[in-house]
Amino acid sequence: MDFGLTEEQTALRESIEQFAQARLNDNLVDNDKAGVFARENWRECAKIGLVGLPIPEAYGGSQADAVTTMVALEALGYGCRDNGLIFSLNAHLWAGASPILRFGTEEQRRRYLPAMCAGEMIAAHGMSEPGSGSDAYALTTTAVRDGDRYLVNGSKTFITNAPVADVFLVFATTDRRRGFAGVNAFLVDSDTPGLTVGEPTDKMGLRTSPMADVHLDGCAVPASCRLGPEGGGSAVFNWTMERERSFILAAALGTMRRDLERCVEHARTRRQFGKPIGSFQAVSHRLVDMRLRLDASRLLLYRLGWSIDRGQPAGLEAALAKLSVSENFVQSGLDAIQVHGGYGFMTEYELERDLRDSVASRLYSGTSEVQRNLAARQLGLS
Ligand SMILES: Cc1cc2nc3c(=O)[nH]c(=O)nc-3n(C[C@H](O)[C@H](O)[C@H](O)COP(=O)(O)OP(=O)(O)OC[C@H]3O[C@@H](n4cnc5c(N)ncnc54)[C@H](O)[C@@H]3O)c2cc1C
């Protein structure tokens, strides 16, 4: 096993860090307060291939393997302090573009992927509903076949990117009695009559990542827009969630690394009782724990990438990595504030925002409890 990066990966990491530091960090405090999505920065990310990282070049993507994709996302997380922008980009990549690549017909791929990779089209993923979150297959949105189309009715909630999305991957059931086997996935363009997007949702963190509810009222979706075979929605959803939970926290490694560096610098320079605070063991041990969590997170995630690149089943590894990295992300966010004392609590220091942004990682793509359930199942427990 080789723990080193290739020359290309090292160069990619450096170039993305420099790009992100120089181009993606303007007005973050104000944008966070006002909930502004940086559409122009999305286009900048697209120009250097970040919006289509794992998508083949034939469809306009960067064709990066899993480990290289993680390296690129970690670099983005390190250089870009707009966690909301990165979260939106991840949702687009893993819950929009990737399932289209995996399950789409050639026509669907050609229609969506080049525009998505070019930053011209943004994707959103609509599974959660007011009554079904962790129990996703209890969804009540229905799709009734009507000739060569489906009529879709229902409401989706917590939909990342909904206010700016051009296409929605919507899950609906054609037969509730069949449970997950009755679920279908559809690609629904945002201008389809009957699809409406609610008011942007206000939230604790990731405020620059727009979110809203989505309503489907007699929305006529051509049968050619179904993703995957009839009744194949659960396969689409399960695959998509495993992919998403594998990659969505790679950028968090970069955020943790950046915050740790800031903490070490602060502990060296901030003096109390006539000494740098880093000379107090209570402080230095906290920094060591932050470093330990960062290294453990990176090892879990890159091992997962390594398995994905070899085509090995990695369901257990994905659940463990998502669980561990998200919990480490939140704890390191708390520690960064503690090391900075009162300053860490103040908005202008931009650490409290990282903490607020991190909390959602324990919820999206399956909560920490759900990751434990998935891992338990992989261990042969029900
Ligand atoms: C920032 C953010 C972005 C999101 N983006 C999207 C999106 O783009 N598209 C989309 O479809 N959804 C999205 N979601 C929704 C997300 O998938 C759900 O919030 C998540 O699946 C949890 O569902 P819930 O919120 O209904 O909580 P619930 O399922 O009601 O869970 C409440 C609590 O009960 C626990 N719990 C539930 N069932 C079990 C169980 N069997 N065992 C143990 N504990 C259990 C949970 O872990 C949690 O602690 C997003 C959520 C957030 C926070």
PDBQT file of the ligand as one rigid body, heavy atoms in Angstrom, charges set to zero:
ROOT
HETATM    1  C1  LIG A 401     -27.921  20.520   5.156  1.00  0.00    +0.000 C 
HETATM    2  C2  LIG A 401     -28.854  19.444   4.695  1.00  0.00    +0.000 A 
HETATM    3  C3  LIG A 401     -28.991  19.207   3.334  1.00  0.00    +0.000 A 
HETATM    4  C4  LIG A 401     -29.901  18.257   2.860  1.00  0.00    +0.000 A 
HETATM    5  N1  LIG A 401     -30.057  18.096   1.506  1.00  0.00    +0.000 NA
HETATM    6  C5  LIG A 401     -30.962  17.193   1.052  1.00  0.00    +0.000 A 
HETATM    7  C6  LIG A 401     -31.190  17.043  -0.362  1.00  0.00    +0.000 A 
HETATM    8  O1  LIG A 401     -30.566  17.722  -1.195  1.00  0.00    +0.000 OA
HETATM    9  N2  LIG A 401     -32.119  16.149  -0.775  1.00  0.00    +0.000 N 
HETATM   10  C7  LIG A 401     -32.829  15.389   0.091  1.00  0.00    +0.000 A 
HETATM   11  O2  LIG A 401     -33.634  14.582  -0.364  1.00  0.00    +0.000 OA
HETATM   12  N3  LIG A 401     -32.651  15.511   1.447  1.00  0.00    +0.000 NA
HETATM   13  C8  LIG A 401     -31.728  16.399   1.934  1.00  0.00    +0.000 A 
HETATM   14  N4  LIG A 401     -31.543  16.544   3.296  1.00  0.00    +0.000 N 
HETATM   15  C9  LIG A 401     -32.370  15.775   4.219  1.00  0.00    +0.000 C 
HETATM   16  C10 LIG A 401     -31.606  14.670   4.930  1.00  0.00    +0.000 C 
HETATM   17  O3  LIG A 401     -31.371  13.602   4.042  1.00  0.00    +0.000 OA
HETATM   18  C11 LIG A 401     -32.416  14.278   6.147  1.00  0.00    +0.000 C 
HETATM   19  O4  LIG A 401     -32.432  15.373   7.033  1.00  0.00    +0.000 OA
HETATM   20  C12 LIG A 401     -31.873  13.047   6.844  1.00  0.00    +0.000 C 
HETATM   21  O5  LIG A 401     -32.014  11.925   6.036  1.00  0.00    +0.000 OA
HETATM   22  C13 LIG A 401     -32.581  12.792   8.188  1.00  0.00    +0.000 C 
HETATM   23  O6  LIG A 401     -33.965  12.787   8.023  1.00  0.00    +0.000 OA
HETATM   24  P1  LIG A 401     -34.891  13.702   8.969  1.00  0.00    +0.000 P 
HETATM   25  O7  LIG A 401     -34.307  15.066   8.966  1.00  0.00    +0.000 OA
HETATM   26  O8  LIG A 401     -36.296  13.553   8.536  1.00  0.00    +0.000 OA
HETATM   27  O9  LIG A 401     -34.697  13.124  10.421  1.00  0.00    +0.000 OA
HETATM   28  P2  LIG A 401     -35.423  11.814  11.044  1.00  0.00    +0.000 P 
HETATM   29  O10 LIG A 401     -35.306  10.692  10.083  1.00  0.00    +0.000 OA
HETATM   30  O11 LIG A 401     -36.760  12.195  11.528  1.00  0.00    +0.000 OA
HETATM   31  O12 LIG A 401     -34.468  11.501  12.272  1.00  0.00    +0.000 OA
HETATM   32  C14 LIG A 401     -34.573  12.188  13.530  1.00  0.00    +0.000 C 
HETATM   33  C15 LIG A 401     -33.610  11.512  14.513  1.00  0.00    +0.000 C 
HETATM   34  O13 LIG A 401     -33.997  10.138  14.687  1.00  0.00    +0.000 OA
HETATM   35  C16 LIG A 401     -32.882   9.305  14.361  1.00  0.00    +0.000 C 
HETATM   36  N5  LIG A 401     -33.360   8.059  13.732  1.00  0.00    +0.000 N 
HETATM   37  C17 LIG A 401     -34.295   7.930  12.749  1.00  0.00    +0.000 A 
HETATM   38  N6  LIG A 401     -34.430   6.650  12.412  1.00  0.00    +0.000 NA
HETATM   39  C18 LIG A 401     -33.550   5.935  13.160  1.00  0.00    +0.000 A 
HETATM   40  C19 LIG A 401     -33.191   4.562  13.267  1.00  0.00    +0.000 A 
HETATM   41  N7  LIG A 401     -33.761   3.620  12.488  1.00  0.00    +0.000 N 
HETATM   42  N8  LIG A 401     -32.230   4.223  14.170  1.00  0.00    +0.000 NA
HETATM   43  C20 LIG A 401     -31.640   5.151  14.946  1.00  0.00    +0.000 A 
HETATM   44  N9  LIG A 401     -31.920   6.472  14.888  1.00  0.00    +0.000 NA
HETATM   45  C21 LIG A 401     -32.868   6.847  14.013  1.00  0.00    +0.000 A 
HETATM   46  C22 LIG A 401     -32.030  10.105  13.406  1.00  0.00    +0.000 C 
HETATM   47  O14 LIG A 401     -30.693   9.623  13.364  1.00  0.00    +0.000 OA
HETATM   48  C23 LIG A 401     -32.161  11.493  13.992  1.00  0.00    +0.000 C 
HETATM   49  O15 LIG A 401     -31.273  11.638  15.061  1.00  0.00    +0.000 OA
HETATM   50  C24 LIG A 401     -30.650  17.496   3.783  1.00  0.00    +0.000 A 
HETATM   51  C25 LIG A 401     -30.496  17.705   5.151  1.00  0.00    +0.000 A 
HETATM   52  C26 LIG A 401     -29.617  18.673   5.617  1.00  0.00    +0.000 A 
HETATM   53  C27 LIG A 401     -29.476  18.891   7.097  1.00  0.00    +0.000 C 
ENDROOT
TORSDOF 0
